[in-house]
Amino acid sequence: MNKLFNNILVPVEFSKQSSQVISQAVMIANHFRCDLHLVYVEHNSMADAEKHLVQALTEGELADYEVEMMELKAAFQPQLEDGLQLITAMRRGSREQHVTSYALQHAIDLIIVEKPRSILPMRFSRSFNINRISKKTGCPVLTVKGTARLEAIKNIVLPVDAHLPLRKVMFASYLARHFNARIHLIALSEPGEEDNVENKVYLYKTYQLLRENTNLTVECHTVHGGNIADTTLEYARQINADLIVVNPGKEMLLSGFVNRLFARLLFNESRIPVMTVAPAR
């Protein structure tokens, strides 16, 4: 299998958790022999009439952030293996826009972001939409909690619905091969629903694809449930999974009015790292 990861991007916020996420990214960079990119975006959400105030304020702030970025580079560059680079950049404006453009300009293969810690509107304004960014960049986006441990991935959960998830399978099998991990394929099963027939057909096709093209250990299960995100998260918790690999969209949307109201997705609730992989365009 071709090398899938060459450049890893971590959007940073100069927080304790952000430093912990960088530590995880360093481990992955060393494992896959990747260069690591750290990008800080100074978010600007003020009205147009106040932009001159923001400009005056953030010039001084950016000087402080430059020092913090230099400190991050000094701390983490020595942790990278010989020959690997740590590249830093700073931007001002839309975090989502700059992360997207940076990823496209620098041939980023994997974006690692820290799990959101709040559902407050201000927090949302400083973040970005992982569904959109995975689709726009074509990169898998790995959402992790700062305390996650990715050096020993043993169980990967991959939900399957009524299509063949080729890109998800590609990334999941690449990781499984490197870590000697087991892949758990799951599909929803509810008595009397026609969609379940298609789910089961594609579950079997996905299983067959992996068995015929890899020597990985693969399990295949139908699981009762009405929501694929809820069911995936519950199954992953039951088996103590190390990684969940999903497509953007319904595989991430948890059930319940509050979850829909605040657009709370699977990675918000999961302590298990979640990799979002957009299907091929």
N, C-alpha and C positions, 0 to 999 in steps of 0.2 A: 504494500500500500504506500502511495506517495506521502511525503511529509506534508501534513496539513497545517502545522503551526510554525511560522517563522518570525512573526512580529506580534507581540501582545501589547494591548493598550489598557491602561488603568486610569480613568478619570479620578483625580484626587481632590480631597477637601481639607487636608491638613488637620485631620482629626485622629484620635487614637485608633478608632476602628479602621480608618482609611490606611493607616500605617500597617495594621494587621492584615488588611487585604493585599497590600503591596508585598508583604512577606509571603503570602500564598502565591502571588503572581511570580515572585522570584523563584520559588520552588518549582512551579510549572515551567518557567523559562529555562531553568537548569535541566529539568527532566527532558524537555523537548528541544533543547539547544536553540532558544529563541532570543532575539533582542527584545528589550522591555521599554515601553514608552509610557511616561507619566505626563498627563496633561491636566493643568488647572485652568478652569474657566471662571473668571470673575463675572458673576451673574448681574445683569443690569435690567431691572424691571420697572424703573421709574417712568413716569409720564414724560412725553417729549419736552414739555415746558420746563422740566426739572433736570434735564440731561446734563446741563452745564454744571449743576451742583454735583451730580454723580461723577462727572469727569474729574472735577477738582478733588473730590473725596478719594476716588479710587487710584489716582496717581500715587498718593502716599501709601495707600494700602497695598498696591501692587509691588512697591519697593519692598515692603515687609514680606509679601508672599514670595518674591524672588529669593529672599534669604531663606525662607522655609523650604523652597524647592531645592536650593543648593544643599541644605542640610539633609533633605531626603536622598539626594543623589550621593552625598558623601556617606550616608548610612548604608545604602543598599547596593551601590556599585560593587563594593568589595565582596558582597554575598553572591554575586553572579560569577559563574565559572569563567575561566580565561577565554577570551575571544568573543564574549557576549557583551553587548553594549546596553547602557541605560541612557535613554534619550529623554530630555525634558522639554516641555513647551508650555507657554502661558498665553491665554486668550481672554478677550472681554466680550460679553454678549450672551447669546443663547447657548446654553450648555449642550443641548441636543444637537443644534446646528454645527457647533464647532467640533464636537466629538465625531459626528458623522463625516464632516469634511476631512478631518484629520485622518480618520480611518481609511477613507478612500484615497487620499493623497499619499499615504505612507504604506499602502499594501498591508494593512492590519488583518490578521487572520483570526484573532480572538480578542474580545473585549471583556474585561473582568470588572464588575461593579459591586460596590458594597450593598448589602440588603438595606432597603429603606427602613428607617427607624421610626417614622411617624407618618400619619395620614393627614396631617395638617396642611391646609392649602399652601402656606408659605413653603413648606417642604417640597410639595409637588412642583412649585414654580422653580425651584432650584434643581430639580431632577429632570429626567427625560423619559419619554415613552419607549420602553424596551421593545415592544412590538414593532413600533415604527423604525427604531434604529437598527434592529436585526434585519428588517426587510430592505431598508435603504442601503445598508453597507454590505449585506450578504454575509456578515460575520456572525458566528455564534456569540451570544452574550451570556456570560456566566455570572449569575448573581450569587454572592456568597456572604455569609456572616463573617465578621472579622475573626471569630474563634474557630471557623471551620478548619478541617484538616483534610487536605486533598492529596497528601503524599501516599495514601494507601487506599485507593478506590477499589472496592471489592464487589459492590452490587450497584448496578445501574438500572433504573426503571425507565421504560420507554412505552408510553401509551400509544395505541394504534386505533384509528377509526377507519372510515370507509375510503381509504386511499393508501397507496404504498408510500411510506415515509422515507424516501431514499436518502435525503440529506441527513435526517436524524439518525438513520441507520449507519451512514458513513461516519459521522462524528462519534457516535456511541461505540461503534466497533473499533475505531481507531484508538479511543481511550481504553476500551476493554483489553485490546491486544497489548498495549503498553503497560497496563497495570495488572494484567492477568485477572481481569474482573469478569463477573457473571452478568449477563444481560437478562433482565426480566421484561418480557413483552406482556402487556395487559390490554384487554379490550372490555368494554361494557357489555353486560349481558342482562337483559330484562325480559322475562317471559312475555311473548305476544307482540313484541315490537319488531317490525320488519327490518329496521336499521341494524338490528343485532346480527342478521344473516350476513350483511355486507361486512360488518365489523369482524365477524368470525372468519370470513373468507380472506380478508386482508391481514388479519392476525396470522393465519396459516401461511399466506404468501410471504409475509415478512419473516416468519420463522424459517420457512424454506429457503429464502434468499440468504439468510445468515448461515444456515447449516451447509448450504451448497458452496458458499464462497469463503467461509472462514472455518477455523477449528476452535472457535470460541464456545464456552459453555453458555447455553441459552435455555431459559425457561419460558413457557408460554401459558398464559392463564386468562380465562374469562372471569370477570369480577362483577358481582351484582352492584348496581348503583345507577343513579339518574343523572349524575354530573361527572364528566370525565376528569375535571380538575380535582374535585373532592375525592373521587375514588383513587386517583393516582397518588395524591398526598397521603391518604389513609394507608394504602398498600405499601408505599415507601416507608412510612413510619413503622408498620408492622414487621417488615423484614430488616429494619435498621439500614436502609439504603444509604449510599454515600453520594449519589448523584441522581437527579431526575433530568431527563432530556425531553423537551416539549417543543411543539410548533407554536408560533404566535396565534392568538385568537382564543377559541373556545377551550383549548386544552389548558389555558392559564386562568380562565374566568371562574372563580368560585361561586357557588350558589348563595342565595340569600340577598335580601333587599339592601342591607348595609354594604355588603361587598360590591353590589352593582352601583350603589350610590357613590361610593368613594373609589370605584374602579380598583378594588383590592384584588390583586391577582395571586396566583399560587405562590410565587416567590415571596410575597409579603408575609405569608403564614408559615412558610417552610423554614425549618432550621437546617434542612438538607439543601446543599447547593443545587441550583436550578440552571440548566443550560437551555437557552431559547434559540432554536435553529429555524430560520425561515425556509420554506420550501423553495425549490428552484423556480426561477421566474419563467 
